[in-house]
């Protein structure tokens, strides 16, 4: 098998290629760029999702084949591609934030993660409209790449003297439920910033435009492909992304759903935020 850095170079190139495909649909520069929106399990799917998915899978399978790797994609996770018991699994979201893509908010991203057994070891997140690609490998840090090159991206480790009340929380534009609203109302954040796409939310933390992101499952939950790539990129930059109890996220477990409460932060007061979130949810249960 290729070295992880060689694999990363290919994944980065694939990420840029997928971003170019999505932008061509987003900006209407391809023939017949009508998105022809359909719905799968109440989530929108467009021809752009399918085109980017096919491109990513074709490129990765041409480069790496099936011998050592399985593939789990939002568009193909129930197909034979994902039925392999390989310990190396590509987890792919070709278009994270389809609603933002359709509504032309700019909040959409490409996620590509390589998971070894249950944990990501390589990740690429591309935000096409900002023309930035974030990438990381386990233990090697996070980088942000533009068309002109890549530079390390490290969240500050200098003491943050702000109180939690001064933090900005980035929230979903559409995936909300009563428990999450209750939680956000009772956490003392000064500011909320609505952003679509988990990849874009984590990018706002990396770019120091927000401090915290909270996911709380209801009838549905975020999927492995929503979380795996952004999680590694945030962690390798010095942030944290855990369950409310501090537990490490697991992928490729046989259940694609990430149930429960998840909290991502720039690392400052992460444990305290998790404890507060758990305490407030316990109050909800007792009300």
N, C-alpha and C positions, 0 to 999 in steps of 0.2 A: 504494500500500500504506500501511496505517496506520503511524503513528509507533510505535517499539518500546515506549515507555511506555504508549501506548494498548493495544497488544497485551498487555502485561503485566497491565494492569488487568483485561482480559477473562479472561486465563489464571488469575489469582488467584481471580476469582469462580467460574470453572469448577472450580478445585481445591477450594474450600470446598464447592461443590455435590456433587462426587464424594465428598468426605469424609463428608458427611451421608448419602449413599446407603449407603456402606460401614458407617457406624455403625448405621444402621437395621437392617441384616442382622446385624451383630456383636452388637447388644444385643436382637435378636429383636423389634423394634418394627414390622416390616412383616408383613402377612398372608403366611402360608406362607413363613416365613423359614428353612425347612429348606435347608441349603446345597447339598445334592445334589452332593457332591464327585465330579468326574470327573478323569481323568488324560490329559494331553497331553504326549507326549515325557517321561514319568515325572515330570511336574510337576503338582501339583493345580490344578484350575480349578473355581470355584464359580459359582453363579448371581450372586453378588455381583460377581465379576470381570466377568462379561458385562454386568451392569446398569451398573456404573461405566464400563466401556469404551464402551458405547453412548451413555451420557450425555455423556461427554467429547467423543467424535467428533461427535455431533450438534451440540453447542454450538460447537465450533471450526469445523466445516464451515459452520454457519449464519452465523457471524461472518466467516469468511475465504474460504470456498469452495475451489475446486480450481485456480483460475487461477494463483495464485502459490505455492501450498503443496501439498506431499505429506504423507502421514500414515503413520507407522510405529508400530503399537501391538502390544503382546504378543499381543493376541487376534486381530489382523487383518493381521499383517505379510506374509502370503503372498497377500493379496487385492489387487485392482487399486488399492486406495487407496495402496499403497506402491510402485507401479510407475512413478510419475512421475519424470522426471529433473530436477525442480525443484531449484534450489539452496537453497530454503527448505523444511525438513522438520520437522514436528512428530514428536517421538519420545516415546511415551507408555507408561507402565506404570500401568494403572488400579488395580492392587492388587499392590504389591511386598511380598512376605512373606506369601504365601497360607497357608503352613504355620502361621505365627504367628497368622494370622487364624482358621484352623480350630481351632487348639489354644488359642485365647483367651489368648495371652500379651500381647497389646497391641502386638506388634512388627509393624506393617504401615504402609504409606505409599502415597501417590499421587505419581507422578512425571510431570511435564509439562515437556518441554524443546523449545525451538525451535532448530534447528541450521541454520546458514548454511554451505552446502557441507559441511564435515566437522567444524565446531566449534560448540559450543553458544553462543548469544548471549543466551538468556533461559531461566530455569529456575524452576520451582515444585516444592517438595516439601512435602506436607502429612502430618503425623503425627496422624491423627484422634484417637487416645486421649489425646494430650497437648493437643489442640486448639491446635496451633501450625502455622503455614504459613511456610515459609522461601522467600524469593524473591530473585532476583538478575538483573541484566542486565549484559552485558559492560562492564567499566570503571566501573560505577556502585555497586559494593559489594553486600553481602548485608544483608537485613533479615529480622526475624522478626515475624510478625503473629499476634495473637490476635484474638478477636472484639471487643476494645476498641481496636485500632489497631496500628500497626507502629512498630518502633524499629530503628535500625541494629544490626548484629551484627558485631563485629570481634574476631578472635582477638588476644590480647595480643602486642605486638611487643617487650615488655620482655625482656631477656635471661633465658633459662631456664637456671638453674644446675643443674638436675637432670641426672643421668646417665641414659643409655638404660635402665639397670637399674631406674630408678624409674618408667618409663613404664607406662601401661596400654594393652594392645592389645585391641581389640574384635574378636571372632571370630564366625564363622558358627555357628549352632546345628545346621545340617544339611549344608551343602555343604563337606565335608571330604574330603581324600585323604591318602595316606601322605606325599607330598612336602610338603604344607602342614604336616602335623603335625610332620615332621622340622624344617622351617624354624622353626616356632614354638617347638619344644623347644630349639633352638640359638640363638635370639635371646634376649638376657638380660633379657626383660621381667619385672618383678616381679609384674604382675597381668594376668589375662585376664578379659574381660567378654564373655559370650555374649549376642548380640543378633541377632534375625532382621531381615531387610530391609536392603538397602544404605542406603536413605534413613534408616532409624532408626540405623544404625551411624554415618553421617556426622553425624546430629543429636547423637549422644553426644560426638563430637569438638567440634562447635560449642558444645555446652553444657558443655564442659570436664570431662566425665565419663570421657573416654578421650583418648588421644593419637595412636593409630595404628590403621589398618585395613589388612589385607593380603588380597589375592585372588590365588590361584594356580590357574590352570585345570588340569584333569586331562582326563578323557574329555569333559567339557563345560566351558563357560566362561560367565561372566556375559555378558549381552546388552547391546546399546546402551541399551535402555530401563531397565536396572538402574543404569547408570552416568552417563548424560549429564547429567541434572538434578542429582544430588548432587555431581557433579564441579564444575560451574560454581559452585554455591552455596558449596562449601568453598573453592575458589580465590578467589572474590570476597571471602570473609571473611578472607583472609590465609593460608589453609592451602595445601596442595599435594596433587595427585593425579596421579601419573605412572606410567609403566612403570618397572621396576627400573632400566633404563638411563637414566632421566631423560627419556625420550621422551614427547612430548605425545600424549594419547589422540585417536583419530580415530573419527568416526562417519559413518554413511551412506556406507560405502565399498563396499557390495555384500556384505559379510560382517557379519552382525549380532553375531558373537561377538567378545568382547574377550579374545583369547588371551594367554597368558603371565602374567608376574607384574606385579601392580598394587599400588601402595602409596599410601595416603592418610594424611596427617598434619596436625597443627596447624601445620606449617611448621618446627618446631624439629628440627634434626638430620636433616632429610628426606634430604639427599643421602647422609649417612653411613649411614642406615638402608637406603637402596636398595643401596648398595655392600655392606653386610654381608649383605643378603638374597641378592644375586647370588653372593657368595663362598660362603655356606653351601650354596646349591643346587649350586654347582660341586662341593663336597665330596660331596654326595649322589650326583652322577653318577660320582664317582671311587671311591665305596665298593663 
